[in-house]
Amino acid sequence: MPKDLPVKLPLFTSKNIIRTSLISIAYLLLSSFLIGFKSNQVILVLIFNSCFYASMVTRKFILGFSIFIVYWIIFDYMKAFPNYLYHSVSIEHLYRLEKSIFGIHFNGRVLTPNEYWLMNSKPVMDVIGGFFYLMWIPVPLAFAAYLFFRDRRQFLLFSLTFVLVNLLGFVIYYLYPAAPPWYVQLHGFKFIAHTPGNTAGLARFDKFFNAAIFKSIYSNGSNVFAAMPSLHSSYPVIVLYYGLKNRLGLMNILFAIVMLGIWFTAVYTSHHYVLDVLAGILCAATGITLFNWLLSNTKLRIWIDQMCLRIA
């Protein structure tokens, strides 16, 4: 065989089949034990295995995106370990702190921004805000896919930063469980364990389109007492940072608009306080800074170089 011809690796080997099968079965069994069996777990396994065996390109793609898969699994498993079991939930304190800092005087009362917008919502804002809030996951994933095909190294840097920011947020969730604004609107300051997720102001978007888009999303939430920080607010910061880093020009203007839209909608729909949004921004900035420090002062850079070769 001429030396300049690349060696074509087989897609199906006994080692690959055994390994992927064991991982798939272990995931399904563990998921069933921790949070109960769900159809989306099977869908995830089918997507992973289909991409892994479809072609070498799709294999590299799904292996690269396994970073996001691990994040999703960790997030899903949080249902088995509710954060309110480890610390008391901040309900009244966060509400009153929000009002003392960002209170709005309206009709002789002092309202939180959430309460103000609840009384002054508009259909056009409901629709626009809903579309912005639908972008909180698709935009980061689409951006990651773009980076995967454009620059594998930047893809890994973005993906690892994304996961690190989420892990920081998860730690805070357990250190400081916090109720969202809609919880206070519905239940007051009384703690009620096992409270189901709620669409809050996003229900107006569903009603406008006579659909259950957000209802289906929030019915699968891991924990309603995870409002602080707002990771919804963190994600667009990471996207914009790497967009600027990769000099994407006009695309960064779109990223900035989406970011501001998500921040506003989080408050407008009573899913987060302004304090939650600010904490989410700070969480993203901390994660980005920490990741860059690790990249410069540890062997992380070497590991990333090795991973780039594997998915190149």
Summary of the structure (lengths in Angstrom):
residues: 312
radius of gyration: 21.6
end to end distance: 23.2
largest distance: 85.3
contacts: 963
relative contact order: 0.13
helix: 71%
strand: 3%
